[in-house]
């Protein structure tokens, strides 16, 4: 997906940032959230109306940070200097926001949300840290390293959602972390091919690959498959690198399912109208993970994704649950 953020750097970038008042800034983040990203549009229909502008502001922060990290140097993933410079600028804008001096329209819109819900800066800073790590780390050696990355790339999003919904306790945060980590890991296993081709990144841990007789180099060769001598040729004849990679991905998926299961414990601990959105995200992630399984864990060649029909079924299920939730409180 082409970035809609990068073309706006001339208008809202480090060198020049057009000033917007609060009303205009809120309109800007609302258009950014609902005008280009289908997932937010779908979920926002299930959110309480009084929270939508706050979610839009948080979403806009994440969208800008993500694009600055992943899209600033397209086609040149081994030269991350520009991305790191822009992320450092984004961190300074965050610091100015918390100091009461928001300048960028995203932070002008975000400042009232931070004040209203007393949101700490750590989740935002952690997200920036994860995007900075993406510029420095292209390969993950252990499962623990991949999980640590998730604590900053995914878990902060769930915690921000909880803050906006009025929940601050450690127990809810722990279950939210499990769901967010599971969603992030599912995205890794789904996007193996795209991450290699577009970003030269591999999140499948080397230790799990080695256990099944494969390497990161095997994965790159299997995806690019042009003028590449497979290291797997040196393996015993019974070993097939592609088969070994699929077995490694099977183990990764098997390790992901229990995180979704534990995250479900959060559902009865939040208000029904909030629970629906959380459930929708979780169900969607589980459906994608199931699709990875159904295609034999072969995401080197094909990226599984929910069909429009599948998305409609998820939406319909959420709306039915919403109706029952309303009925149970009347």
N, C-alpha and C positions, 0 to 999 in steps of 0.2 A: 504494500500500500504506500503510495507516494505521501510524503509528509506534507501536511498543511501548515506546519509550524515554521519550517525553515524559510519559506518565502516571506514570512512576517518579521524576520530579524531586522530588516531595514527600517521597519516601522516601530518594532518593540524589542530592539536588541541592545547590546552593550553600548554601542556608539551613540544611539539615539533611541529614546523611548518616549513615544507620544503619550501625553498625560490624558487620562480619562477620569471622569468623576465616578462615584460609586455606582450610580445608575447605569452609566455606559459600560463600566467594567463588568457589572453583573450581566448585562446583555451580551457582552463579548464572550464570557465563559459559558453562558447558556447556549449561544450559537455554536461555540466550539464543541461543546459536549453533545448536543443533540443534532447538529447539522451534518456531522461527518462520521459519527461512530454509532453503528446500529445497536450494539450491545447496551450502551448507555440509554438510548432511546427506549428500548424494551424495558429495561429495569426501572427507569424513572417513572413509568406508568404505574408501577407497584409501590413506589415510595410515597410516604405521606407528603402531601403538597407543601407543607411548611418546611420540609427538609430538602426539597429539590434544588433550590438555589445554592445551598451549602454543599451538597454533593457535587453540583456542577463546578463549584470553585475548587474543591479537592481534586476532582477528575481533571480539571484543566491544569493544575499543578503537575499531576502525574504525567499527563500527555506531553506537556512541554519538556519536562525532565527526560522522559523516555526518548523523545525525538532528538533532543540535543545530544543524548548519549549514543543513540543507534544510527542516526541519519546524518550527522554533521559531516562525516567523511565517507559518503556512499562509494562502494567499490574499492575502498582503500582501508580495510579493517586493520592493517598493520601500521597505520600512521594515525594514532588516536589523539595527537596533540590538539587539534582543533576542538574535538569533542571535550577533552579535559578542560580546555580554556573556557568553553561555554558553560560547562557544568560548574566550574569555579565561580563564574559570574552568577549563575543561578543560585548558588549557595549564598553569595553576597546579597542577592536580592531577598532571599529568605531571612537572612540576619537583619537586614534593614526593616523587613516587615515586622519581625518580632521586637525591633527597637521602636516601632511606631512610625516608621518612615516608608511605608509601601510606595513603590514607584511604578512597577510593571502592573498592567491591568489585572493579571491573574492574582497578584498579591493585594491589590486594592480591593478586589472582590473577596479574597481569602481572609483579610484582616478581621472583618466583623465576625466571621465564622470562628476564627481562633479565639476571639474575645468572648463570644456568646457561650461557647462550649468548653472554654479553658483548655484548648488543645495544646499539648507540649510540642516543642519543636523537634523532638527526637525522631518521631516517625517520618517527618519530611526529610530530615537530615540523613536518616538511614537509607531512604530511597535514593537520594543523590549519591550516597556512598556506594550503593549497589551498581548504579549506572557508571560510576567511576571505575569500579572493579571490572566491569565489562570491557573497559578500554585496556586494562592491564593483564587480564587473565583470559586466555582462549581455551585452556584445557583444564579439566578437573581430575585430580588424581584419586580422590577417595569419596565415598558416599558422605562422609562427615563434612568435607569441604563443600559439596553441593548443597547439603542441608544448611550449612552456615550462610551460604549465599542467599538462600531463601529467607532467612531471618531478616534480611535487609531489603530484598527485592520484592517480597510478597507479604510477609506478616505485617509490616507497617500499614498496609492498605486496610486489612481487617481491623486493626486497632483504631485507625481513623474512623472507620464506619461505626465502631462501638462508641467512640467519643461523641460522635454526632447524634447517636441514639441515646446518650445519657448513661452509658455503662463504662465504668472505669476499673472494675475489680480484676484481680489476677486470674481468677478461675475462668471467667468468660474470655479473657484475652488468650489464655492457654488453648482453649478449644477453637477459638478463631484462628490462632496460629496454625493449628493442625489443618484446618480447611484450606487456608491460604497457601501453605506449603504444598499440600496435595495438588492444588490447582496449578501452582508454578511447575511442579515436577511433571504433571500431565502435559503441560505446554512444552516442556523439554522433550518428552518422548514423542509428542506429536510433530514437533518441528525439527527433527534431526536433520533432514535434508536441507531445509531452508536455512537453518543456522550455519551449516557448513558452507553452502553456496554463497549466501549473502553476507555472512559475518565471520566466517572462518572460526566458529566457536563450536565446541563439543562439551555438553554438560554430562553426558554419560560417563560415569567415573571410570578411570583407567583400571582401578583394582577389580571392579566387577567385570570389565571386558577381559582382563587377564585371566580371571577365574574360568572363563568360558573359551579361552584360546584366541582372543582377538586384541587389537590395539586401536588407538586413535588413528594411526596411519591407515589401518585397514578400512576404517570408516570413511576417511577422506577419499581413498582410492575407490571404494565401492560407490560413492556418490558421484565423484567426478569422472572416474572410469575412462580417462583418456590419457594415453601415454604414461600410465602409472603402473609400476611394477608392484604387485601386491606383496607385502611382507608375508602374507599368508601362504605364499608359495613355498616358504621354508618350513611350514608346519607339516606334521605327519599327514599323509594322503587322506586319512579319514576325516581330517578337520577341514571344514569349509568356512572361510572367514565370514561370509554372509550369514551362514547358519549360526556361527558363533555369536555374531552381533545380535541376531534375533533372540538368541537365548539370553544374552546379557540384558536386552530390553525387556524380555519377559520377567527377569528377576527385578528389574527396576520398577515395572508395573506392579508386581507382587508386593513390593515394599511400599508402594504408594497407596494401595487400597485401605490398609488399616488406618492411615491418616484421615481419609475421608470418613471412615466409620467413627473414629474418635471425635472428629469435628461435629458430627451430628448431635453430640451432647449439648451443643450450644443452642440448638433450635428451641427447646422448651424454656430456655432461660431468657428469651427476648420477646418483646411484644409481637403479637401476630402479624401486624402490618410490616414489621421489619423482618420477621422470620421468613416471609414469603420471598423477599429478594435474596436473602442468604441461601435459602433452599434452592432457588432457581439457579444461582451460580454453582452451588455444589452439585446439583443434579446434572447440569450441563457438563461440568468437568468429568463426572463419572461416565456420562454417555460417550464423551470423547475417548476416555481411557478404554471403555469397552470396544470402541471402534478400532483402537490400536490392536487390541487382542484379536478381534475378528479378522483383521487382515494379516494375521500371523506375525505381528510385531515387526512387520517390514515397513518402517517409515523412512528407509533409505531411498525408496523409489516413489513413494506416494504419501502425501500428507492427508491423513483422515480428518474430516471435518463434518460437523453437523449439517445435514441438509436443511433447506427451508422448512420442509415438512417436520423434521425433527425439532427445529426451533419452535414451530407452531405448537407441537404437542407439549413441549416444556411450558410454553406460555399458557396454553389451555389448562394444563394441570395446576399451574400457579393460580390462575383465576378461579378455578374450582375450589382450591384450598382457601382462597381469599373469601369466597362466598360462605363456606362452612365456618371460617373463623368469625365472620361477622355474625352469622346466625348463632354461634355459641356465646356471644357476648350481649345479645339482645334479650 
